[in-house]
Structure formats: structure tokens, C-alpha cells
Amino acid sequence: MVKVNKKKTIDKSDVPIWASQETELFTHLGANIEQGLSVAEVATRLEVFGPNTIAQDKQIPAWKLFLRQFKSPLVVLLVIAAGASFGFQEWLDGIAILVVVFLNAIIGFYMEFQAGRSMAALKKMVAVSAKAFRGGSLKEISIEMLVPGDVIYLEAGDMTPADARLFNSSQLQVDEASLTGESVPVEKEPAALPTDTPLAEQSNLLFKGTFVTKGNGKAVVVGTGMNTELGKIAHLIGSSEQAATPLEKKLEAFSGRLIKITIGLVVVIFAAGVIGGKPILEMFQTTIALAVAAVPEGLSIVATLALAQGMLKLARHKVIVRKLAAVETLGGTTVICTDKTGTLTQNKLEVEALAAPGGTWAKSDDAADVPLGHLPEMQYRRLLQIAILCNNSEIHAQKRKIKEIGDPLETGLLKFARRLGEDINELRHKSPKLSEMPFSSETKIMATLHETSEGKLVFAKGAAEDLLDCCSFLLDGDKNTPMSPKARKAWLAEAEKMASSGLKVIAGAFKPDAKPGLELAENLTFVGLFGLIDPPRREIPAAIRHCREAGIEVVMVTGDHPATAKAIGRQLGIIDADETDVVLGKEMPDFEKLSAADKSRWAAAKIFARVSPKQKLDLIRVFQERKAIVGMTGDGVNDAPALKKADIGIAMGKRGTQVAQDVADMVLRDDSFASIVVAIRQGRIIFDNIRKFVIYLLSCNLSELAIIAIVSMLLLDFQLKPLQILFINLVTDVLPALALGVTPGGSEVMKQKPRDVNEPIIDKSRWGRIFFYAAIITATTIGAVYFSYYTLHAWEEWNPALYNNILFFTLIFAQLFHVFNMGSMDLPFWRTEVVRNRCVWFAVGGCALIVAVLYQIAPVRKALSIVPMSVADWALSIGAGLLAMVVIRLLRNLKFFQYEKQ
């Protein structure tokens, strides 16, 4: 039993962990390297040591989060306006402005708090697992459940889940840059080390948070959670501020410009009024109203809500966005470079055909579904040995399902052997593995050395063209015959033939009388070919069609055989039936040596086969040179540089390594290409919604500024009050803007060309639209006052309080109805995404109800300077508000405003 002290750490022995002999260490830890820990022992140790987690950064205190809401320059402007109101003893105005500021801060605080909780929930969705031996079998478990004494298995692409002492390895290399700063992967070996070995040279220890870049190995856990080297560092690290996203920076810059414009306008109007003989106090009230009117109070709130709501919606579609900036970039994606296996296909590999020098077998042509009889027995047995022994994966029968742990290709081979009645565990037990040459993207070969009843044998599998180059013989029946150039060429042609039918082809070989220590993949004997089928996902053809309609180019980048890639590409619609150009990895020179013709060919090609991770990186650079916004999928440790280089790095949630997920901008929980298309669509919708509510808020605020300025310059006496402006901005602006922020998006979203990611939220054409909207709202609002004066109240005395109310309520209804102008112009009014958004109707109805209720409350009427209005006055205000919407809608259809559709 492991010895534990009062601090809930393992009692230290006299010898450091890295210097301990393996047997002594295993005894000290209570570890069983053959069976692993039992369920009961794990439960006991979890109670003692706790979960294997690093303490999270301290959350920002609620009071700090609340105070942060006052940092906006627009809020500062309102606070100054409130202070000035108090200075002139306009107590009610000053208090009302501060109430609005605090109310806005409370809403912003709540939104940011909820967004933080949402992000925490999203992080939990990307659960990290580890492979550990429990109760005699290898199982995938959450890393939080690891305890000291657990025996873990690691291979290329895995993140080390805890501090562990290595006891078995094969060409194991680990990237420890996150811990030691060493940029070159470190070789790891199980041998004990001197007691004075420094941390950076402890080559038999694996440290939590580091990544395996090559090979594989087994290790026993010696430290978890905060009792790891990473945990020690975490004690010393304070929380850090998250950098502002590009959208936040754009909004901040926009707010700064708005303040400058407002200050300039305030100075001009104040000076003009004073020169025109207006009382200073009255002009001061006007400037406060201008300052209040200029501030779109709901801007930051709605932006936060739109991003958070969009991320949660993506999570429901199995897309986890790890970086907020990715949401903004998604809508501008122009090229998607996607892997084939598991992303475009189902990643459910099954052996469909075998081809060997002694015969062939195809599952589709064999009712008995048994290769024996089609192939000589020796070749059949050798192929099964390769499938089971040259394999690091495992399968377990669980009721009616088979639990697969490891690479889908390897589990496909194991399922094939199991289906033929082979006892996988028994064969592995009788033929223990002595050493291994792990698969790598460079060699495309895996080889293992085993002690068998026939002596020491090597079994190998890999890409046909690479493995055949390592074969000096071929197994014909039960005889080894020399591999002639003609035979090698013939088997390459057979592999091409199988691949052209859509099969994933791998070759198998063995070597008798192998000598330990020599190169395993030399002088092999070719046994035959496995043809595995991986059916395309049903939803992919439609997703690729949507990409084409959206102006997005889909490029397949795979390590698979070119004929297989071409066959799948045609099935999915990536290439047309008559397209034949496939760029092979061996034809791709280094980026520095690329000619203009090479770059043009790469940019035009739709399929790249037998591509290395380095070539993926070069391909991204070629696209980015042409100003493309590139999305790149990846799952392996070697894909990390390409994922980082891409504008949108997309990692796989099911089969992706932790390394890939760690550098990616988003993670697909279902590994499906269709989810990428959903994410792009949602990214476009989010940006469109942000643009909609910014245009809405600015056109509303600009109309308020224009009305105040016109009334002031014409020396009219029915000016809007600061409190009235605050009421309009808080009640009738924010709710419709919030509703716009959650608009589902129209059917035309994926029929538009990708936008330029450097394009501002409001470009020149949209500024023109804002001024146009504001002009119409201003004209109809002031027009309603004069219409009332010359018709409804033509024989009555001039009543500035009444006309102020008509101005006030007409502006409210004009802005409420204006929200429906934010819909698409390509659709009839009743079919636009805004009109069909129930939240918009609830917002408009809710605002109208608030106005009606508050009108009945005497203190509110007094504060807002409201006087009784006749039914005709109310009808005029509502009708003028509707008129503004209708006029805008009609004029938007004129040729002059057709830029909106571009």
C-alpha cells in the first residue's frame, strides 16, 4: 500500500524518484505494472490525494467585475454629464443619469458574469482523457481520475496527464518547452539516473502538461494535481488579464471617435445658442441632452450577449470555440483545408478486401465472409499476425457494443481478426513485444519485434509504396522469394487499383530470424495488402455544396493514397468527374523553392495526397500569400504548427491529440466537416447581428442628436429633456438591440461571399445608410409636431409641453418600428429574418407595454415632463413612427440604395 503523510503526498524515500530502481519504486507506490490498480484502490487513493487537477486562476472578484463596467469612455461622458447637472442643481436629471449608468453597469456585469460561466461550461466540454491500466485492461479515463500508482500508456500526440516515472519506452520523445523552455523534444529512457540529476535532464520522468512528439511508452504515476512540477509552478502564477478581441478593439475605437464627434457638436451648438440669445442654463441642459443622446448605452451589452450566445449555440452544434477572436474570423473564411479520414468519412474502418501473392479476397463477393480458402493458409496467418501484433490499440466487448481504444485503422484490423475468431489477447500473450519502431509521418511505417514460438519475428505495416521499398522478399504461398522490380511495380499497381475504388490500402510484411538492435524495417518480406473501407459521412455532400454557394473553397489534404483521395473527392463533390489533378506530397518542393507556377497549381488544386505536416504548413502559406482566410483541420501532434499558422485552426475532438486541441481555435466534438460549415454560418450570423444592432443603435442615436440640434438651432421651445433621452435610450433602444443580437440569420447567409476580416463594422456605405435612416426618422418626428400644430391643434394656443410630448413619443415609436428595417432587402418584408425573429416582436411589444404602464404613473409623468395627450395625438405619434419605417423601406428599394445588397 502506498505510504501517505499528513500533507496528502507520498512519503519520500531516501532515494529520489528518478534515481530509484524500478522494483523499489513500484513497491513504494503500491503499483502493479501488469494489472494496474483495482477500482477499490483507485477510490481509496482519490479520497487521499484528490482529483488530478491544477488549481484554476482566481476568479475576478464580483466587485472588480462590477467596477470594470465603468471603464468605458462613453460611461465617463455620462458621469460628467451627471456631475454637471448636480452643479446646476438639476437634481432629478443628475440622479436619473446616474441611475441609468448604474443600471447599465448591472446589466453589463450580469452579461459578463454569465459569459464567464458559459466559458467555464465550454471548457468542461473539451474533456481530456488518459489511457491507464485498470483491473488488467487498458481503459480511457478522465485525467482527473488518475492517482499515484496508476500505470499509464502514452503515444505520439498525447499530453502527459500527471508526473510519472517511465519503465517501458520505444523511441519516446517529449516536448518539455512548457516546463523547461527547451525547444527541442527530449529523448526519454527508463534507466535510473544519478541522484543529483537536474530537472531538465531527468530523462526517465514524464511531467504533467508536456507532450509526446514521437514513440510510445508506459509509466507509473508518481504525482498528481498540485503535487506535480506543473502544480508547483501554478502556485507562483497569478491570474492574467485576457486580451481584448478584435471586435472589442473596434468597438472601443469607435466609441472614442463618437465621443470626439459629440464634444465637437456640443461646443458648436452651445456657442450658437448663447450667441443667439438663449439662456446659458437652457443651453447647458441642451448640451447634456446631446451628450446623453450620443451614448449608445446598449452597445457593449449587446456585443457581449451576441458573442456569448453564439458560442453557446455553436457548442450545441458540437463546436467548441476556444478563442473568442475565432468567432469573428469564422465568417471571413475563404478556404477550408480538410483531412479526409474521420472528417469527411465516418472513421469506421473495416477490412473489406485482402490481396496477397497467393490470392485475393473481397468481403462483398464472399457470402461466407472468410478469407481462408481464398488465400494460402500461411499468408492468411501472417496477415492476421500483422493485424494483431503490429498494433497498439485495443478492443473490448461491452454487452452488444465493442469499445475501441486507439487508432481507428488499428481497431479496424483488430475487429477483422476478432470477427474471424482470433483470440487477440492470447496471441499477444504468447508473442510478447520486445521493441517497436513507431509509426511516423516521415516513414509511414510501423514495425514491432516479437518473441514467438518461431523465434524472433518482426511484423510491419504501412503505406504500400513505402513498405514495398523496405521489402527484399515476398511471401508466395509458404515460400519467401526475392522481390523483383517487376513484382514491386505490380503490387504498387494493385494498391492503386484497390485505392481507386475508395479503399484505404495498407501493406503488411514480416521478417524471420530478426536480430534485436538492428533496424526493424529492413529486408522485410512482403505478405499482402489490406483494403479497408471508410464510408463518407452522409451529410458531407450537402455541406460541401453549401461551401461552394458561400464562395468557400474546400481542399482535401490527406496522407492517404492519391487514388483513394480522388475516389472520395468525387463521391463528395470536392472535384468533378472529369478532374484528375491530384498534388502528391513528393511533388511538393519546400516553400522557399516554390516557383510561381507551383504556387498557382497549389492554389487551383482541390486534392493533396501523401502530404506531410510540413507541407500542410507550406500550403497554408501559399493560400495566405493570396490573401485567403484559411481554416485548417488537424488531429496529430505534427499538425500543431499548421493549426497555429492557419487563420482558423480546427482540431478534432474525438480522435484529435491534446497537442492539436491545445493550439486550435476551435474543436469539433463530432469530428465532422459539416460542423465546420455550421460554425462558419454561425460566425457569419454573429457578425451580421453585431452589425445590425450597431447600425440600429447609431441611427437611433444620430436621429436624437439631429432632432436636438435642429430644435436648438431653430430656437424652438419644445426641446427634448435629458431624462426623456435617457428613457428612450434605455427602454426603447436596448431591448430591440438585444433582440437583434440573437437573430437566427436568413437563408441567404451562406450565399454571400466571404467578408474581408479587416473590414470595419461600419464601412462607408453603411455610414451612408445610418445617416439616411437618421434623416428619415428626424424628418417624420419633427414633421409630426408641425402636422399636429397645423391640423389637430390649429385653433389652440401654442403648447410647448404638448409638442414636446408629441416629439418624445413619436421618436419612441419611430425607433421601435425602425428595428424591422434591419432585415434583409433580398426577401419580402414578412419573410425577413428580423420580422420572423420572435424576440424582436417580444422586445417591441414589451417596450410599448412599458410606455403604456409608465404613462399611468403620476411620478413618472412628472419626471419625464409628460402632459395629457388626446387619442388623436397618440394616433399621430404611432402613425408617424410607422410612416418612418415605411418610407425607409420604400426608399431602400430605389437604385440609389442598392449598395445594401452588395
Sequence and secondary structure as in RCSB ss.txt:
>XXXX:A:sequence
MVKVNKKKTIDKSDVPIWASQETELFTHLGANIEQGLSVAEVATRLEVFGPNTIAQDKQIPAWKLFLRQFKSPLV
VLLVIAAGASFGFQEWLDGIAILVVVFLNAIIGFYMEFQAGRSMAALKKMVAVSAKAFRGGSLKEISIEMLVPGD
VIYLEAGDMTPADARLFNSSQLQVDEASLTGESVPVEKEPAALPTDTPLAEQSNLLFKGTFVTKGNGKAVVVGTG
MNTELGKIAHLIGSSEQAATPLEKKLEAFSGRLIKITIGLVVVIFAAGVIGGKPILEMFQTTIALAVAAVPEGLS
IVATLALAQGMLKLARHKVIVRKLAAVETLGGTTVICTDKTGTLTQNKLEVEALAAPGGTWAKSDDAADVPLGHL
PEMQYRRLLQIAILCNNSEIHAQKRKIKEIGDPLETGLLKFARRLGEDINELRHKSPKLSEMPFSSETKIMATLH
ETSEGKLVFAKGAAEDLLDCCSFLLDGDKNTPMSPKARKAWLAEAEKMASSGLKVIAGAFKPDAKPGLELAENLT
FVGLFGLIDPPRREIPAAIRHCREAGIEVVMVTGDHPATAKAIGRQLGIIDADETDVVLGKEMPDFEKLSAADKS
RWAAAKIFARVSPKQKLDLIRVFQERKAIVGMTGDGVNDAPALKKADIGIAMGKRGTQVAQDVADMVLRDDSFAS
IVVAIRQGRIIFDNIRKFVIYLLSCNLSELAIIAIVSMLLLDFQLKPLQILFINLVTDVLPALALGVTPGGSEVM
KQKPRDVNEPIIDKSRWGRIFFYAAIITATTIGAVYFSYYTLHAWEEWNPALYNNILFFTLIFAQLFHVFNMGSM
DLPFWRTEVVRNRCVWFAVGGCALIVAVLYQIAPVRKALSIVPMSVADWALSIGAGLLAMVVIRLLRNLKFFQYE
KQ
>XXXX:A:secstr
   B TTSSB   SS GGGS HHHHHHHHT  TTT B HHHHHHHHHHH  S         HHHHHHGGG SHHH
HHHHHHHHHHHHTT HHHHHHHHHHHHHHHHHHHHHHHHHHHHHHHHHHHS  EEEEEETTEEEEEEGGG  TT 
EEEEETT B  SEEEEEEEEEEEEE HHHH   S EE   S   TT  GGG TTEE TT EEEEEEEEEEEEE G
GGSHHHHHHHH         HHHHHHHHHHHHHHHHHHHHHHHHHHHHHHTT  HHHHHHHHHHHHHHH  TTHH
HHHHHHHHHHHHHHHHTTEEE  HHHHHHHTT  EEEE STTTTB    EEEEEEETTEEEEGGG TT   BTTB
 HHHHHHHHHHHHHS   EEEEETTEEEEES HHHHHHHHHHHHTT  HHHHHHHS EEEEE   TTT EEEEEE
EETTEEEEEEEE HHHHHHTEEEEEETTEEEE  HHHHHHHHHHHHHHHHTTEEEEEEEEESS  TTS TTSSEE
EEEEEEEE  B TTHHHHHHHHHHTT EEEEE SS HHHHHHHHHHHTSS TT    EEGGG   GGG  HHHHH
HHHH SEEES  HHHHHHHHHHHHHTT  EEEEE SGGGHHHHHHSSEEEEESSS  HHHHHH SEEETT  HHH
HHHHHHHHHHHHHHHHHHHHHHHHHHHHHHHHHHHHHHTT S    HHHHHHIIIIIIHHHHHHHHT    TTGG
GS    TTS SS HHHHHHHHHHHHHHHHHHHHHHHHIIIIITTTS   HHHHHHHHHHHHHHHHHHHGGGGS S
SS GGGSTTTT HHHHHHHHHHHHHHHHHHT HHHHHHTT     HHHHHHHHHHHHHHHHHHHHHHTSGGGGGG
G 
